[in-house]
Amino acid sequence: MKTEKILGLMSGTSADGLSIALCEAGEKTLKVTGFSNFPYPGPLRARIIAAKEMKAPELSALNFELGRLWARLVRKFCRGRGVSYKSLAVIGSHGQTVFHSPGRGHTLQIGEASFIAEETGRPVVCDFRPADMAAGGEGAPLIPFLDGRLFGGGSPVALQNIGGVGNVAFAGKGVKTFGFDTGPGNSLMDTAVSVLSGGKLAYDKGGGWAAAGEADMRTVEKLLCAPFFRRRPPKSLDRGEFALDFLRKHFAGTLNRRCSRDLLATLNLFTAASVALAFRNYAPRGTRELIVSGGGALNPVLMDNMAALLLPSGVAVRSCAELGLHPLSKEPACFALLAWMALKGRPNNCPSATGARGPRVLGKIIKN
């Protein structure tokens, strides 16, 4: 069966770096054959996180800066693997989300993709979310399209991605693939670590702080009463909904180093509990497995918390790494696939996940 090489780029809501995946795509197949993650310097990450407050000149400059940077990283990635640009059918770039608010009817991703097209001479597809929102959808999550393709023919399964925010998809034989954002991913924990360390640390590496603390289950239960968790799917959210303002509102008296471990333990458990809540409320009957991707899959404390919360339901929790897929490669692989579909003029959204009125071809195509 004929396959084509495609490339996907993802800069997630955690803003910690650019992930690039090289894939082989066929009519019913997708295989990741190469992957790299390129961390951002601390000052750039801080500017990306602050981008939603920027004025137009600063935001315009950052848009072009990221586009140029990503073009250089594509060059580095391809040269390091001996991949010629001519061998690539298409490149998909999700862009960097600055703001996402379907309730207000708008979203914004930056990172000018024209620089990638200029560097490679290949078609580049970008800006996937607006077409779904124009059709009445939330513009997110978009990963369920890939999940349906990879897991739609097997036993019912839950596919949980934990980046800056969390999102889940349910797929399997007899299941109409659907999904939604579950709540905080790494955003709350990352923000807390940054505040508590005075900006010296970006995240709780290996869940070390959380492992050393004691979680407050009563607080977790209160946090799960937030309005977002009462909304029915389809639903999506912006990173900022569970970030600094949320911390200040609920933990104003505990944002100090003395109780940092307990705070991280509580936030970790809260994140896991939001995943478990979504599973219990919406998982199709017979779903007995939760496969985790994204940076959250690299946090053993978070993985253990999800496993403990879902154990009474007889649900096994495991990383997608056990399936041979690096946890950070799934999202860029998805946007490689979405780009490939868009180039062929084929629908590439999942209306049952986003709430769009029907199938749409997402993405804007740049050709030189």
Secondary structure, 3 states (H helix, E strand, C coil): CCCEEEEEEEECCCCCEEEEEEEEECCCCEEEEEEEEEECCHHHHHHHHCHHHCCHHHHHHHHHHHHHHHHHHHHHHHHHHCCCHHHEEEEEEEEEEEEEECCCCEEEEECCCHHHHHHHCCCEEECCHHHHHHCCCCCCCCCHHHHHHHHCCCCCEEEEEECCEEEEEEECCCCCCEEEEEEECCHHHHHHHHHHCCCCCCCCHHHHHHHHCCCCHHHHHHHCCCHHHHCCCCCCCCHHHHCHHHHHHHHCCCCCHHHHHHHHHHHHHHHHHHHHHHHHHHCCCCCCEEEEECHHHHCHHHHHHHHHHHHHHCCEEEEHHHHCCCCCCHHHHHHHHHHHHHHCCCCCCCHHHHCCCCCCCCCEEECC
